[in-house]
Amino acid sequence: MSTKGTRIPDWLKVPFAGITPGPSQDKGQNLFPTGNWRSIRPVYRDKLPPCNNACGTNEKIQGYLDLVKRGKYLDAYALIKEDMPFPSVTGRVCYHPCEQACNRGKYDEAISIRAVERFLGDLGQSLKHDVVEAGPSNGKKVAVVGSGPAGHSAAYQLARIGYKVTILEKSSKAGGLNRGGIPDWVLPQHILDREIERLIELGIAIKTNCEVGKDVSWDDLKRDYDACVLAIGLTEPNGVRAEGEDKEGVLYGLPFLRDIGMGTSKVKLGPRVAVIGGGNTAIDCAREALRQGAIEVTMITVEANTDEMPCSPEDLHDMLEEGVDLWHGRALTAVLGAGKVETLQLHPARFSGAINASPITINRNVPAERFAVDNVIIAVGQRASIDWLPQEFKNERGTIKIDRFGRLGDTNFFAAGDIAQFGSGQPLMVVNAVGDGKRVAFNLDKALRGEPLQPRTVAVDVIMDLNRMNMTYFPHFPRAHQSMLSPVTRRKTQVEVIQGFSEKQASEEAGRCFSCGTCNACDNCYLVCPEPCIARPERSNGLYKILVDYCKGCRVCIEECPTGCLEGVPELDFDTGVVRMDTAFAISPGLHGRQAEELLNLASRPAKDI
Amino acid sequence: MATFEVERQILPILGSPNQGARFYNPELPSSEPFVPGHRTCAGCGPSIQYRMTSKAAGDNTILIGPTGCMYVANSSYLCTPYNVPWAHTQIGSAGSFTAGVAAAYEAMIRKGKWKGPFPNIICEAGDGSASDIGLASISGALYRNHDCLIICYDNEQYANTGIQASSRTPYGGMTTFSPPGPEVPEGKKLFPKDLARMMAAGHPHCYVATASVGYPIDLMNKVRKGLNHRGAAYLMIYTPCQKGFVYETPRSIDLGRMVVECGLYPIWEWNPERRVYDYSFRPQNMRPVSEYLKLQGRFGHLHAEHIATLQQFANDQWKMMGVELPDALIWAADPQNQMHMAAAAEAEEVADTI
């Protein structure tokens, strides 16, 4: 019987108080440490959510969604900025591999992660001072060649470490592919301008109109800087090797977009435009062509259907909504016309390999189709322009030869972004370039400090699977959708097509996150434990502790953990890092021993003490 | 008689656990009157219930435990895990002892010998005490409307003596007193006593409700409502018993949800002011009883007609709650559409190998 709160007569006090220690809230009834019944121990182990794993730069997506849920927007923005220098840009343009990987997508609909990222990015844009500061200066100078996503990311990370960074940009405006490859109606220029201002606020110098190989040489870079990151990207458009490709009216995808983005475009499109290619750039070109005055736009791809096209399905859907025609299974074999494009000659074609980057087989035995157009835009990929690079650092793919750390031989030159990832199996997307820039920046820092480098591909831990989570706790809930301009109004203007989330939408959408494999302080384990042997000093992520002296190993907490953060570890077969219980067997001699001694001594004590 | 002031504790009602799509429990009280270091089985349902109840009640609480698991397993060698005053009573005298404690506090307050708020007096009786042996005394305490809360933690059998049938044991449940055999293939032939409804009908001035450990916040709120109610309150709470039901220990909370979802344990409240039942509680989904039965070894002997009988019983409960039955449940109440337990288990194994 507990003695707390009970008035015990004096004559009962000594033997009873000695035998029956009262329990306490922090220690429990320590006469019965029941932990030695257990064969399986619950252990909290945070696992990698699939979104974090899928993200090209491994943003802590689950982490910032959890902060948004709790209304801590500024903390969430600071967390995103660890891996991503411009969430306002990727929140608009990213092809969101995170949403494809989202476990909720297998349950009802994936979380609209990109829209929440954009909400946070826009919040960051409105801040007077950014949350990120330059690191303490270490006196070393680094040049970053190119100000596209990879260069931006590398410069940002190096400045945070403490390097004096100079960006060399060959165009008149910084931004690289972010400015020249992405149309205004996806990413307004002022958003990007603000993000570049943030770089200057970090103390980064940007030299525009400075092209390597023309204004600066390889030896200049080597002499003037301690190290250099080459993030030059793939700048030259590929052709389709068709006859008459040099005729007037034939345009190439990336230069077409780049000139419009830089404000130097002199192109006047005719009413009928054909776009060759089935990737994201081709889609952007087709939609931009409508906005540049074309009336009928037709997209011609080699892929046999939409599923095979290497593009974002959402963008494809939006393009078709705007009224672009889509033709499959044809290749451009000749551009016909007297001095100017008048007709295209098309033949049936398919990819001869399994993947769509493989060579194309054109069937020339059937009669060619003729297709009358005023302009044709060819957007079938890009290649690098690296004539200025020493021959020893060129590889057979026409890009830079690097080792698995992103380094050129044993020089202090590193390469990042599309130029390094082309042909490596990685998608050539903004977020992947950002991730590459980040990892290469860290490697550069390690190289200058003489530490071992990290491979550019990240080692993967356990990725949380939907089957290990408890879906009882998650009612079905529809995804919040971003509002869009209607196809009729948007196809003629440069106004942004997709609108951002309101605060309410963002927090509601973040609330749908399962927090796969990661503790989010839902308190469920704490509430359902029968002992109760789950303690927490305060309610916060990952501060839960299991009192191993008492846990009987019933595993109710593991079963009821909504996120699957808890897992069972066999008690006799520990992984490393799990500490064997230390007191369950050892506590009894102490306490019982003391009581036995007290009882033995009873007889010798004077009666009035008892 | 002169009137006297009694200071009462009013416990706030906890918010909903789900905020939009997000699962997040409300802020729980920090006090812990039930601490670890007790010797109930791993995954014990009554123990989960005891913890939630005492957490909801807070520190100014007196617990009364008639003989049952929560006395036998928890207070050996005069050591208890109760961090508040606790007393054991005879199994038959749960109600009279509780009434005595409540009356004593009233008297002490009247005479000025007790300063401070009236304590929460909670009697936690097992279903053996509440539905069989101590029924009379509990009925008496409720009838005289002492300010106390009497809880029946319903594990559907006498568990601490080694699984004997009580009047709450469900139809078909195997216990040592209701073994299945050639003469009585279903094990227990009688349907369980409808204890909570009996208390509501017989003592309409009391707050009466049923709850399940599968819905912790609902359970804690009902405890608080019962304690806030001036006068006697009665709760019947479903608490799975791992030894008696024969299931895997991690399923304790899951069973508490399933029993409600399959309609065998309707959750309702009796409103003493308006004298009506409140059937507004709805589980997330509805299931056939076989999904609940197949998790438990005590139903392993059932034949198709027995499962159909239990489904019919569940359907009647749903109808009584005013829930429209989906066709699948009506279909499942026909014995021809059921498989007996062993065959169902075999079929599942075959399905797994395919």
Interface residues (C-beta under 8 A of the other chain):
Chain A: M1 S2 K4 G5 T6 F16 I19 T20 P21 G22 P23 S24 Q25 K27 G28 Q29 N30 L31 F32 P33 T34 W37 R38 K69 T472 Y473 F474 P475 F477 E508 G511 R512 C513 N520 A521 C522 D523 N524 Y526 L527 V528 C529 P530 E531 P532 C533 R539 L547 D549 Y550 K552 G553 C554 R555 V556 I558 E559 E560 P562
Chain B: N18 Q19 G20 A21 R22 F23 Y24 N25 E27 L28 S31 E32 F34 V35 P36 G37 H38 R39 T40 C41 A42 G43 C44 G45 S47 I48 R51 M52 S75 Y77 L78 C79 T80 P81 Y82 N83 V84 P85 W86 A87 H88 P216 Q242 T249 P250 R251 S252 I253 D254 R257 Q284
